[in-house]
Amino acid sequence: MQKKKFIFDLAILLVLNLLIKPFWTIIVEPKVQGQIGNIGYGEYFQIFNMTLVLSIFLDFGLTNFNNKNIAQNMHLLSKHFSKMLGLKFALGIFYMLFGFVVMFFFMDLNLKLVLILSLNMFFLSFILFLRSNLQALHMFRVDSIVSVLDRVIMIIILMCLLLHVFGTQVDVMNFVYAQTAGYALTAVVAFIIVLNKTHTFKMNWDWTFNRLILKKSLPYAVLVLLMAFYNRFDSYMIAALLPGDLGKQQNGIYAKGFRLLDAANQIAYLFSVQLLPMFSRMIKHKDNIENVVKLSFTMLLTPALIVSISTIFYAEHFFDKIYTGDTEGYIILSVLMNCFTAISLTYIFGTLLTASGNLKKQNYVALGGIAVNVILNLILIPKFYALGSAIASLVTQLITGLLQVYLCYKVFHFKVNKKLLTSLGLYIVGLFFINYFTLNLTKQWMFNFVIMLIFSALLAFVTGMLSTKSIIRFIKPKKV
């Protein structure tokens, strides 16, 4: 019954996010960048990524630790929520001060933009912390609504600005203020929902409790920090290795491709946040998780491969459509979107390692990822600009993703599924053939793309990547 609920709640989560977030990614944000320009947006993109990397000091691993801990011990919500909230606000103050010092004095960035984006990051982190309680309580349907609420608010505000309803033009500051409104209002709604699930609430400061929690969440904090570096540090390295406005311009071009990758990653992330409490509870009760891992692998890798491989063929068409005739940087998109398949591996197998508490192994993988990413960026960015950074990202994500698969097989003693690997190989080869033959099938590329999607979905069942019987057998509750 738990498995059936997981599939149904995941479907609701995906449908809501597929309705809202693509509209933001494909319609709203490109229009905003078009009005701001590559240089202005490139500066915003650099500061946004730096505030995101430094946000580890804002969260310190509390969200992942809380998700796993409450999932395994639901009765602790009322006891821990009040105390952790005080700690969360204290970390927020530290983050704002630390981020200001680092980015203003050492990176010479726009002070006003740094402060507003840091505030936005605090609200976003607070929302994720509140959502971790909803996920741990398996309130996935409520979490689904909260997960898109901030974007809905931002879309309404920015569409009004783009249509000149308020008589003003969209600029960088209006863009970040719209984000502030979306995050702040969503944080209030999420707080009220979680508060209603606690039996008692009295925010206080407990030194002993806070030291204990920080000690337990430290491994999660280190892991998130290390992964953030090789996922988000590219924009800083582009700006650092390319002089003046060239660095900002290349960041703006890089952001066009990264925006679509980030949107795809959000779907995979939503998948993982439901897996974490499920894996945690199954591990605690010593349930067999191999079937869950296999189903998760096929369900996430199948669309990920379709997205990654099709982008190699259709990237220029996507850019022409989304950015209204501007195809500059489409090759970067074709490289970056192949990171999606590698990142999907991390969202499955990395989540499993996190749920089992094997964080030290993950930290070693992340350290290796940083080393590979920095070395490749130093070599490739001066030669190929933003494209070099995209190549560095792809290599890094492939290495770290495959290493986490290997670690899971060692830790959980999984058997090598030769049938699944054969299906995977045939599916990848088949996707290349389908994309190649449908790309120029007619003069209408969107029609060709739809045909490709239909045949790709059918191929998943023909090759055995997806099986209707196995999914039904997995969902159907066993008779006692």
Phi, psi and omega in degrees: 000323179297321180293320179297318179296320179301313181295316183294314180294323177297320179298317178298314180300314182293318181298313180299316182289327178287338176280321188264308191290325174298327177297319177296314186287319187268330184254300192287303186297317176300324178295320178297313179297324179299324180279327181282322183097158184296321183292311179296317179291326179298321177294315177301315183298320179295313181293319179302314181293325179291320177295328179290318178297315182286349182293354174300328178285345176276325183256320179055033177079005184297323185295309180295318179298316182295318179302309181295317185291314181290326178300323181272341183218075186299333183292347183276355184303308183297323182288320187269331189301311182299316182291319182290334178294318177299319178295322181298317179291324178296318177295326179297317178295316178299317181298315181298317181291315182295315180297321178298313181298312183296309188280332180274313185277328184259340183241353175053056181255167180300113187299313182297317180294321178299315183293315182292317180293328175294319176297317178300320181294327176296313179298318180297316179296322179296319177298314180297322177296315179295320179294330179298329175290318178297318180294318180296327177277003182061032174270060189292329181289319175295317179300326179300317180292316180298325184296337181248353185299317181299318179295322179299314180297315180298317180300316180299313182295312184289326176296323176297320179292317180295328179269005177061033178297322181268004180072021180236157177269155175281125171229181184301316184292318176300324179297313182286330176293324176297322176296319179302314180298315181297313181292317183297313181295321178294321178299320179296314180298313181297322180296317180297318181296313180294321180301323179291344179266355179262141181282324178224146178216123175205102185293128179212174180246120181237105184302314182297313180297315183296319177298319180296315181295315180297322178295317181288328183272352182306314178300325177293321180296316180298317181297313181297319179298313182296317179292324179297324181297311183276352175267329191235358186278352183301318183297323178292319181292325176298314180293325183285326185267346179243131189287144169051226183293339178297318178297317179294319180296315180294326174296320178296319178293318178299322182297329180299315179284320182295329180303316181287324175296316181297322178296317178295320180296329179297325178292315178295323179297318178300324176298315185290325182291338174276331179289324185302306179294328179292313177299317182300315182291321180294321178294318180299320181269007176058039176281157177284119185256358186298319179294323178295318180296317180297314180296317178299318180300309183291322182292325182269320182291328181300304177292329180298318179292322177299313180297311184298308185288320181295329180294330176303322183270327189250007186303316182295322178295318178300313181297316181299323181282313186287317185258024174045064174093349180268107182255011180297120178100008183294330178294325176299318177299316182297329177281311184298321184293341175284348171294335184301319179295316180295318180294327178298324175299318179296321181293336177270300187281328174293322177296321179295318178295321178296315180298329181272355178084011179274062186279331181298318178296319178295323179295323177296319178297316181295321177299318177297322178297318178298314181301313180298315184296314181295315181298313181294321178296318179299325181279318192269325184298314179299334182269316187243006179059226185296328178299322178299321178292324178296318178296318178300319179297316182297313180298315181298313182295322178296314181296311183292322179297313181292325178296322179290326173298314180299317180297320179297320179296325179285315184292317185260003177056041176293147174273144177292120182269092184297324180296318180293319179296322177296316178299319180297313180299314179296322181295316180298313179298317180297322179296320178297317179296315181299315180295320181296316185278338180265345185305315181246030182299316175226180179279349180262103185295329180292323175296317177300322181294318178296317177300318178300317180298318181297311181292327178294320178294317178297321180298327180300322179280325179295317182280345180093006176297322174238142179224121180300318182296317182293323178293316179295318179296324180291317184286321186297124179295139181283142177281137179272000000 
